[in-house]
């Protein structure tokens, strides 16, 4: 089992920044890929970014490229999502997830956190 706990959400004005954290514990050794997804009210959950904990390779959704940065701290078994230049359309519940494959597809992630809410005011 893998446990994921997100933190760092909150209310921020448009143009502002937030950093989300995802602390992983349990049997994480075979879940090399960590992803961030988000779900806005009334919309489907969508991919935001992912990182391979071993190689450090990353992928981003087009909507966040150049504004969001995913990173990892292997010693702390924690993954971060630095979000800059936030827009009202970034408002969503953000979820951390773990996968054993390099993927941007929600269906391939089998461990999920409880989510942290991000609200961007205009």
C-alpha positions as CSV (number, residue, x, y, z in Angstrom):
1,X,0.0,0.0,0.0
2,X,1.0,3.6,-0.7
3,X,-0.3,6.5,1.3
4,X,-0.3,10.0,-0.2
5,X,-1.0,13.2,1.7
6,X,-1.3,16.5,-0.1
7,X,-1.0,19.9,1.5
8,X,-0.5,23.5,0.5
9,X,-3.8,24.5,-1.1
10,X,-5.7,27.7,-0.3
11,X,-7.1,30.9,-1.6
12,X,-4.9,33.1,-3.8
13,X,-5.4,36.1,-6.1
14,X,-4.9,35.8,-9.8
15,X,-1.2,36.2,-10.6
16,X,-0.2,34.8,-7.3
17,X,1.6,31.6,-6.4
18,X,1.1,28.4,-4.3
19,X,3.3,25.4,-3.7
20,X,1.5,22.1,-3.2
21,X,3.2,19.2,-1.4
22,X,2.6,15.4,-1.6
23,X,4.2,13.2,1.0
24,X,4.4,9.6,0.1
25,X,4.7,6.7,2.5
26,X,4.4,2.9,2.5
27,X,5.5,0.7,-0.3
28,X,6.6,3.4,-2.7
29,X,9.5,1.6,-4.1
30,X,7.5,0.2,-7.1
31,X,5.6,3.4,-7.8
32,X,8.2,5.5,-9.5
33,X,5.9,8.0,-11.2
34,X,4.1,10.7,-9.2
35,X,1.5,12.8,-10.8
36,X,-0.7,15.8,-10.1
37,X,-4.2,15.9,-11.4
38,X,-7.0,18.4,-10.8
39,X,-10.7,18.5,-10.8
40,X,-12.7,21.7,-11.2
41,X,-16.4,21.8,-10.2
42,X,-18.5,20.0,-12.7
43,X,-15.6,18.9,-14.8
44,X,-13.6,15.7,-15.2
45,X,-10.4,15.1,-13.4
46,X,-7.5,16.1,-15.6
47,X,-3.7,15.6,-15.8
48,X,-1.5,18.5,-14.7
49,X,2.0,17.2,-14.4
50,X,4.1,14.1,-13.6
51,X,7.6,13.3,-12.5
52,X,9.6,10.1,-12.4
53,X,11.2,9.8,-9.0
54,X,14.2,8.0,-10.3
55,X,15.2,9.9,-13.5
56,X,13.5,13.2,-12.7
57,X,11.9,13.3,-16.1
58,X,8.7,15.4,-16.3
59,X,5.6,16.1,-18.4
60,X,3.1,18.9,-18.2
61,X,-0.3,19.6,-19.5
62,X,-0.2,22.4,-22.1
63,X,-2.4,24.6,-19.9
64,X,0.2,24.8,-17.2
65,X,3.5,24.7,-19.1
66,X,5.7,27.6,-18.2
67,X,3.7,28.4,-15.1
68,X,3.8,25.2,-13.0
69,X,6.9,23.2,-12.0
70,X,6.9,19.7,-10.5
71,X,9.8,18.6,-8.4
72,X,10.8,16.0,-5.9
73,X,12.8,15.6,-2.7
74,X,13.8,12.0,-2.6
75,X,15.1,12.2,1.0
76,X,11.7,13.4,2.2
77,X,9.8,11.2,-0.3
78,X,7.9,14.3,-1.2
79,X,6.8,15.7,-4.5
80,X,6.0,19.4,-5.1
81,X,3.9,21.4,-7.5
82,X,5.0,25.0,-7.7
83,X,2.2,27.0,-9.3
84,X,3.0,30.5,-10.5
85,X,0.9,33.1,-12.4
86,X,-2.2,31.4,-11.2
87,X,-5.4,32.1,-13.1
88,X,-9.1,31.7,-12.0
89,X,-9.3,28.7,-14.3
90,X,-6.7,26.9,-12.2
91,X,-9.3,26.7,-9.4
92,X,-9.8,23.0,-8.6
93,X,-9.1,20.3,-6.1
94,X,-5.6,19.1,-6.8
95,X,-4.8,15.4,-6.3
96,X,-1.5,13.6,-6.0
97,X,-1.3,10.1,-7.5
98,X,1.3,7.3,-7.9
99,X,1.9,5.0,-10.8
100,X,4.3,2.2,-11.8
101,X,4.4,3.4,-15.4
102,X,5.4,6.7,-17.1
103,X,2.0,8.0,-18.1
104,X,-0.3,11.0,-18.2
105,X,-3.5,8.9,-18.1
106,X,-5.6,8.9,-15.0
107,X,-6.5,5.2,-15.3
108,X,-2.8,4.2,-14.9
109,X,-2.5,5.8,-11.4
110,X,-3.6,3.4,-8.7
111,X,-2.9,5.3,-5.5
112,X,-4.5,8.7,-4.8
113,X,-4.4,11.3,-2.1
114,X,-7.4,13.0,-0.6
115,X,-6.9,16.2,-2.5
116,X,-6.2,19.8,-1.6
117,X,-8.4,22.7,-2.7
118,X,-7.0,25.6,-4.7
119,X,-9.1,28.7,-5.3
120,X,-7.9,31.5,-7.5
121,X,-9.8,34.7,-7.2
122,X,-10.0,37.3,-10.1
